[in-house]
Amino acid sequence: MDMLLYVISVILASILIIPLVLRTFYPYLWIDVLYCGELLRILATFISRRRRRPLFFVLDRFLEQTAARTHKPFIVCGDETYSYTSTDKRSNKIANALQAHPGYKAGDTVALFMGNQPAFMLTWLALAKLGSPVALLNHNIRTKCLLHCFNCCKATVLIAASELKEAVEDVLPSLLEQGVTVLLMTKHCDTPGVQSFSDEVDEASDAPLPRSLRSHITFKSPAVYIYTSGTTGLPKAAVVNQNRLLTALAVLSSIGVTSSDVIYLNLPLYHTAGFMIGFIGSIETGSTIILKRKFSASQFWDDCRKYNVTVVQYIGEVMRYLCSTPKRENDKDHKVRLAIGNGIRADIWREFLSRFGNIQVREFYASTEGNVAFVNYVGKIGAIGRVHFLQRMLFPYVVIKYDTERDEPVRDANGLCVESPKGETGLMLSKITDLAPFVGYAQNEDQTERKRLRNVLKKGDLYFNSGDLMRIDKDNFIYFQDRVGDTFRWKGENVATTEVSDILTISDCLKEANVYGVQVPGHEGRIGMAAVTVREGVQFDGSQIYNHVVRYLPSYARPRFIRKQNAVEVTGTFKQMKAKLVEESFNPRRIQDCLYILDDNEKSYIPLTAQVYDCIMSGNIKL
């Protein structure tokens, strides 16, 4: 009897002690197990879909949802509401109108030049039904950049929003010279060479399109081209193939989003986050999308209350803007339970939760063209994700030592990369495999090859170079540290310094321009600054340069500060020197050169005084 009591006591003690031990030494074990289970479920679903015949694509998932959720709202934008069925029928009308057009044949690549509006989504679905790859053009780009983005995906048709008519007209001669069909989403257009398209859509049939139109598509076929600024030159068109798009279906469902959720989408649809997570992710979950044409901090929470929003998307700047709005008594009066995005600072994260309530923040890391992603499914403030054995097994990655001065990986005597110890910052690389491929950029093999890194851990292996410096702590949380090379991030956009430099030097005033990003207290990322020299015999003209950058560059890429020098410093191999410039930043008390700041009110670059600098540093002037 005593032995039995002893055994029972030991068992009871174990039952009580084991959870305590696990909570103390393995606090995230249960969350890890649940998440790994979710990953396995997603993988099983993906494999099952890959085996279906005929081939199963994102469009097929949309058609499944339409059959299951006939009258449920899919897209709500202002006064416009489209149910799953009306979305399907309207996209059929667009597809039938386009198919009847003499300048188009099924399967042709089409460039979509629109802002956030239902027509963007409807047109993409229409083109998917026709088997056409779609280039998602940034509606902020103009002239040279617009032509470049259009040409590098070999599109034969441009479909543009009516409000972008002037931007289209700026490049129209070049488009017509190439035999491009230009369609404007309007009922009437008097510009020769530009055809109105909305009237044709209204008159077209809403009959379904035959599957045979897309019978030529495979999983390796391009689905969309999404543009990303790299370290050199103009934007690159990252090829997102049908297989990659199919995997994007799982993003929202993997973090618990369901058909009962209402998703607030205010990020640009031409970007990966807005398109692949907000739009494509909602197709998988069968959710309702509240589409916002443009982000507005003052309207954000009112919209959430009006539409009973439960899930919001963000980039770091969005969260900061929300926290900067005047406090209200009803700040916590909403139904938002989940926020998904990237780029939020730890201090803003804490402030957001304190002010707006118990919202689960799911910070993630991914890139348009990359083959690795991390999700902070635990909710650890400051981390971009958590790494675990299953992910490392399925999608191998490594953090290696990186020499930021020489701008290259550190290699050992055998020519192999050196892995960074846990807790130290290094360059994130992910192995290129069949399960984690790297497709690259359209019409740009040079830039594609630059993102490949060979002989990493052993001779002959091949990895994708993320270009991002990361750190993994002892608890396996991963933190973003910085970007390498000549790209910086501002307002949620990647800015290529050489692209901005090229634009500056085609002005009548500037001879050379060395562009870089500098940090500003209270702001995410780095803001653009340029060290410039003026052409011989020409005076620095702030108004002329202002007009030039406004004409050629989107707002986030325009250098906010200009430093006028007698000569741009270069290395022995004629590479522009940036490190010292970045360090000196834009402090007029530290810099002898003339400094200027972009002033939208004056429509000019005006002298940057010590007083203005102090206002920026104190936060009285927001950039």
Solvent accessible surface area in square Angstrom, and as a share of the most:
residue,aa,sasa,rsa
1,M,171,0.76
2,D,117,0.60
3,M,136,0.61
4,L,99,0.49
5,L,97,0.48
6,Y,140,0.53
7,V,65,0.37
8,I,75,0.38
9,S,64,0.41
10,V,69,0.40
11,I,91,0.46
12,L,101,0.50
13,A,41,0.31
14,S,41,0.26
15,I,104,0.53
16,L,135,0.67
17,I,93,0.47
18,I,99,0.50
19,P,62,0.39
20,L,99,0.49
21,V,61,0.35
22,L,67,0.33
23,R,154,0.56
24,T,84,0.49
25,F,141,0.59
26,Y,132,0.50
27,P,72,0.45
28,Y,47,0.18
29,L,78,0.39
30,W,174,0.61
31,I,67,0.34
32,D,20,0.10
33,V,75,0.43
34,L,99,0.49
35,Y,27,0.10
36,C,14,0.08
37,G,38,0.37
38,E,45,0.20
39,L,36,0.18
40,L,92,0.46
41,R,115,0.42
42,I,28,0.14
43,L,38,0.19
44,A,61,0.48
45,T,44,0.25
46,F,30,0.13
47,I,67,0.34
48,S,63,0.41
49,R,28,0.10
50,R,87,0.32
51,R,184,0.67
52,R,105,0.38
53,R,169,0.62
54,P,86,0.54
55,L,42,0.21
56,F,6,0.02
57,F,17,0.07
58,V,2,0.01
59,L,6,0.03
60,D,9,0.05
61,R,47,0.17
62,F,0,0.00
63,L,59,0.29
64,E,61,0.27
65,Q,3,0.01
66,T,15,0.09
67,A,85,0.66
68,A,77,0.60
69,R,71,0.26
70,T,52,0.30
71,H,154,0.69
72,K,53,0.22
73,P,56,0.35
74,F,0,0.00
75,I,0,0.00
76,V,17,0.10
77,C,5,0.03
78,G,53,0.51
79,D,154,0.80
80,E,66,0.30
81,T,81,0.47
82,Y,41,0.16
83,S,23,0.15
84,Y,0,0.00
85,T,30,0.17
86,S,43,0.27
87,T,0,0.00
88,D,24,0.12
89,K,98,0.41
90,R,67,0.24
91,S,0,0.00
92,N,5,0.02
93,K,39,0.17
94,I,4,0.02
95,A,0,0.00
96,N,29,0.15
97,A,6,0.04
98,L,0,0.00
99,Q,73,0.32
100,A,87,0.68
101,H,13,0.06
102,P,131,0.82
103,G,32,0.31
104,Y,14,0.05
105,K,144,0.61
106,A,37,0.29
107,G,24,0.23
108,D,21,0.11
109,T,19,0.11
110,V,0,0.00
111,A,0,0.00
112,L,0,0.00
113,F,0,0.00
114,M,1,0.00
115,G,12,0.11
116,N,8,0.04
117,Q,21,0.09
118,P,3,0.02
119,A,24,0.18
120,F,1,0.00
121,M,0,0.00
122,L,5,0.02
123,T,0,0.00
124,W,8,0.03
125,L,0,0.00
126,A,0,0.00
127,L,0,0.00
128,A,18,0.14
129,K,6,0.03
130,L,0,0.00
131,G,3,0.03
132,S,8,0.05
133,P,18,0.11
134,V,1,0.00
135,A,0,0.00
136,L,1,0.01
137,L,0,0.00
138,N,15,0.08
139,H,51,0.23
140,N,58,0.30
141,I,7,0.04
142,R,74,0.27
143,T,19,0.11
144,K,87,0.37
145,C,5,0.03
146,L,3,0.01
147,L,37,0.19
148,H,54,0.24
149,C,2,0.01
150,F,4,0.02
151,N,63,0.32
152,C,17,0.10
153,C,5,0.03
154,K,138,0.59
155,A,10,0.07
156,T,59,0.34
157,V,0,0.00
158,L,1,0.01
159,I,0,0.00
160,A,0,0.00
161,A,1,0.00
162,S,50,0.32
163,E,117,0.53
164,L,14,0.07
165,K,61,0.26
166,E,134,0.60
167,A,4,0.03
168,V,1,0.01
169,E,61,0.27
170,D,89,0.46
171,V,6,0.03
172,L,13,0.07
173,P,94,0.59
174,S,38,0.25
175,L,2,0.01
176,L,79,0.39
177,E,156,0.70
178,Q,94,0.42
179,G,62,0.60
180,V,12,0.07
181,T,15,0.09
182,V,0,0.00
183,L,0,0.00
184,L,3,0.02
185,M,28,0.12
186,T,30,0.17
187,K,136,0.58
188,H,142,0.63
189,C,24,0.14
190,D,107,0.55
191,T,22,0.13
192,P,116,0.73
193,G,34,0.32
194,V,8,0.05
195,Q,75,0.33
196,S,22,0.14
197,F,0,0.00
198,S,17,0.11
199,D,47,0.24
200,E,61,0.28
201,V,1,0.00
202,D,58,0.30
203,E,147,0.66
204,A,20,0.15
205,S,64,0.41
206,D,61,0.31
207,A,49,0.38
208,P,112,0.70
209,L,16,0.08
210,P,73,0.46
211,R,107,0.39
212,S,78,0.50
213,L,32,0.16
214,R,21,0.08
215,S,89,0.57
216,H,108,0.48
217,I,15,0.08
218,T,69,0.40
219,F,18,0.08
220,K,175,0.74
221,S,24,0.15
222,P,44,0.28
223,A,5,0.04
224,V,0,0.00
225,Y,20,0.07
226,I,1,0.01
227,Y,24,0.09
228,T,19,0.11
229,S,20,0.13
230,G,9,0.09
231,T,49,0.28
232,T,41,0.24
233,G,27,0.26
234,L,37,0.18
235,P,13,0.08
236,K,8,0.04
237,A,1,0.01
238,A,0,0.00
239,V,27,0.15
240,V,1,0.00
241,N,12,0.06
242,Q,23,0.10
243,N,23,0.12
244,R,63,0.23
245,L,1,0.01
246,L,5,0.02
247,T,56,0.33
248,A,5,0.04
249,L,1,0.01
250,A,19,0.15
251,V,48,0.28
252,L,0,0.00
253,S,24,0.15
254,S,19,0.12
255,I,24,0.12
256,G,41,0.39
257,V,6,0.03
258,T,70,0.41
259,S,33,0.21
260,S,95,0.61
261,D,5,0.03
262,V,28,0.16
263,I,0,0.00
264,Y,1,0.00
265,L,0,0.00
266,N,6,0.03
267,L,7,0.03
268,P,40,0.25
269,L,1,0.00
270,Y,9,0.03
271,H,43,0.19
272,T,29,0.17
273,A,22,0.17
274,G,0,0.00
275,F,0,0.00
276,M,10,0.04
277,I,10,0.05
278,G,0,0.00
279,F,0,0.00
280,I,0,0.00
281,G,0,0.00
282,S,0,0.00
283,I,0,0.00
284,E,23,0.10
285,T,11,0.06
286,G,0,0.00
287,S,0,0.00
288,T,12,0.07
289,I,0,0.00
290,I,9,0.05
291,L,4,0.02
292,K,39,0.16
293,R,132,0.48
294,K,162,0.69
295,F,49,0.20
296,S,25,0.16
297,A,25,0.19
298,S,71,0.46
299,Q,87,0.39
300,F,2,0.01
301,W,14,0.05
302,D,62,0.32
303,D,19,0.10
304,C,0,0.00
305,R,55,0.20
306,K,145,0.61
307,Y,47,0.18
308,N,76,0.39
309,V,0,0.00
310,T,25,0.14
311,V,0,0.00
312,V,2,0.01
313,Q,3,0.01
314,Y,2,0.01
315,I,32,0.16
316,G,5,0.04
317,E,5,0.02
318,V,6,0.03
319,M,1,0.01
320,R,12,0.04
321,Y,65,0.25
322,L,1,0.00
323,C,12,0.07
324,S,70,0.45
325,T,31,0.18
326,P,111,0.70
327,K,163,0.69
328,R,114,0.42
329,E,187,0.84
330,N,53,0.27
331,D,12,0.06
332,K,125,0.53
333,D,87,0.45
334,H,35,0.15
335,K,127,0.54
336,V,8,0.05
337,R,82,0.30
338,L,1,0.00
339,A,0,0.00
340,I,5,0.03
341,G,3,0.03
342,N,35,0.18
343,G,44,0.42
344,I,12,0.06
345,R,72,0.26
346,A,34,0.26
347,D,75,0.39
348,I,11,0.06
349,W,3,0.01
350,R,136,0.50
351,E,72,0.32
352,F,1,0.00
353,L,52,0.26
354,S,81,0.52
355,R,22,0.08
356,F,1,0.00
357,G,15,0.14
358,N,152,0.78
359,I,5,0.02
360,Q,85,0.38
361,V,5,0.03
362,R,35,0.13
363,E,5,0.02
364,F,20,0.08
365,Y,21,0.08
366,A,40,0.31
367,S,37,0.24
368,T,16,0.10
369,E,21,0.09
370,G,2,0.02
371,N,17,0.09
372,V,11,0.06
373,A,49,0.38
374,F,1,0.00
375,V,31,0.18
376,N,0,0.00
377,Y,17,0.06
378,V,33,0.19
379,G,25,0.24
380,K,68,0.29
381,I,50,0.25
382,G,25,0.24
383,A,0,0.00
384,I,15,0.08
385,G,0,0.00
386,R,19,0.07
387,V,9,0.05
388,H,20,0.09
389,F,151,0.63
390,L,10,0.05
391,Q,17,0.08
392,R,104,0.38
393,M,127,0.57
394,L,37,0.18
395,F,58,0.24
396,P,37,0.23
397,Y,7,0.03
398,V,1,0.01
399,V,11,0.06
400,I,0,0.00
401,K,73,0.31
402,Y,35,0.13
403,D,41,0.21
404,T,85,0.49
405,E,147,0.66
406,R,168,0.61
407,D,77,0.40
408,E,70,0.32
409,P,25,0.16
410,V,56,0.32
411,R,92,0.33
412,D,63,0.33
413,A,114,0.88
414,N,102,0.52
415,G,28,0.27
416,L,32,0.16
417,C,8,0.05
418,V,45,0.26
419,E,83,0.37
420,S,13,0.08
421,P,68,0.42
422,K,120,0.51
423,G,36,0.35
424,E,90,0.40
425,T,58,0.34
426,G,1,0.01
427,L,0,0.00
428,M,0,0.00
429,L,0,0.00
430,S,2,0.01
431,K,59,0.25
432,I,37,0.19
433,T,42,0.25
434,D,149,0.77
435,L,75,0.37
436,A,5,0.04
437,P,53,0.34
438,F,15,0.06
439,V,67,0.38
440,G,2,0.02
441,Y,13,0.05
442,A,13,0.10
443,Q,114,0.51
444,N,43,0.22
445,E,113,0.51
446,D,88,0.45
447,Q,18,0.08
448,T,4,0.02
449,E,65,0.29
450,R,133,0.49
451,K,36,0.15
452,R,56,0.21
453,L,26,0.13
454,R,111,0.40
455,N,50,0.26
456,V,0,0.00
457,L,80,0.40
458,K,126,0.53
459,K,136,0.58
460,G,67,0.65
461,D,12,0.06
462,L,47,0.24
463,Y,10,0.04
464,F,3,0.01
465,N,27,0.14
466,S,8,0.05
467,G,9,0.08
468,D,5,0.03
469,L,17,0.08
470,M,0,0.00
471,R,69,0.25
472,I,20,0.10
473,D,21,0.11
474,K,167,0.71
475,D,53,0.27
476,N,48,0.25
477,F,0,0.00
478,I,0,0.00
479,Y,31,0.12
480,F,85,0.35
481,Q,77,0.34
482,D,46,0.24
483,R,63,0.23
484,V,21,0.12
485,G,39,0.38
486,D,44,0.23
487,T,9,0.05
488,F,12,0.05
489,R,91,0.33
490,W,9,0.03
491,K,57,0.24
492,G,12,0.11
493,E,17,0.08
494,N,31,0.16
495,V,2,0.01
496,A,1,0.01
497,T,5,0.03
498,T,43,0.25
499,E,15,0.07
500,V,1,0.00
501,S,18,0.11
502,D,67,0.34
503,I,3,0.01
504,L,0,0.00
505,T,36,0.21
506,I,87,0.44
507,S,3,0.02
508,D,111,0.58
509,C,3,0.02
510,L,0,0.00
511,K,120,0.51
512,E,66,0.29
513,A,1,0.01
514,N,0,0.00
515,V,2,0.01
516,Y,4,0.01
517,G,6,0.06
518,V,1,0.00
519,Q,120,0.53
520,V,5,0.03
521,P,65,0.41
522,G,36,0.34
523,H,11,0.05
524,E,19,0.08
525,G,39,0.38
526,R,57,0.21
527,I,3,0.01
528,G,4,0.04
529,M,0,0.00
530,A,0,0.00
531,A,0,0.00
532,V,0,0.00
533,T,5,0.03
534,V,34,0.20
535,R,89,0.33
536,E,173,0.78
537,G,86,0.83
538,V,61,0.35
539,Q,151,0.67
540,F,36,0.15
541,D,64,0.33
542,G,11,0.10
543,S,52,0.34
544,Q,50,0.22
545,I,0,0.00
546,Y,14,0.05
547,N,88,0.45
548,H,17,0.08
549,V,0,0.00
550,V,56,0.32
551,R,148,0.54
552,Y,39,0.15
553,L,5,0.02
554,P,11,0.07
555,S,77,0.50
556,Y,34,0.13
557,A,8,0.06
558,R,55,0.20
559,P,1,0.01
560,R,50,0.18
561,F,0,0.00
562,I,0,0.00
563,R,19,0.07
564,K,59,0.25
565,Q,20,0.09
566,N,157,0.81
567,A,67,0.52
568,V,14,0.08
569,E,80,0.36
570,V,66,0.38
571,T,54,0.31
572,G,76,0.73
573,T,103,0.60
574,F,171,0.71
575,K,142,0.60
576,Q,68,0.30
577,M,81,0.36
578,K,43,0.18
579,A,70,0.55
580,K,112,0.48
581,L,7,0.03
582,V,48,0.28
583,E,115,0.51
584,E,24,0.11
585,S,25,0.16
586,F,2,0.01
587,N,34,0.17
588,P,33,0.21
589,R,144,0.52
590,R,124,0.45
591,I,8,0.04
592,Q,175,0.78
593,D,45,0.23
594,C,71,0.42
595,L,12,0.06
596,Y,29,0.11
597,I,14,0.07
598,L,13,0.06
599,D,32,0.17
600,D,78,0.40
601,N,145,0.74
602,E,113,0.50
603,K,123,0.52
604,S,14,0.09
605,Y,6,0.02
606,I,52,0.26
607,P,86,0.54
608,L,11,0.05
609,T,69,0.40
610,A,36,0.28
611,Q,139,0.62
612,V,39,0.22
613,Y,27,0.10
614,D,61,0.31
615,C,37,0.22
616,I,0,0.00
617,M,76,0.34
618,S,76,0.49
619,G,26,0.25
620,N,118,0.60
621,I,60,0.31
622,K,124,0.53
623,L,17,0.08
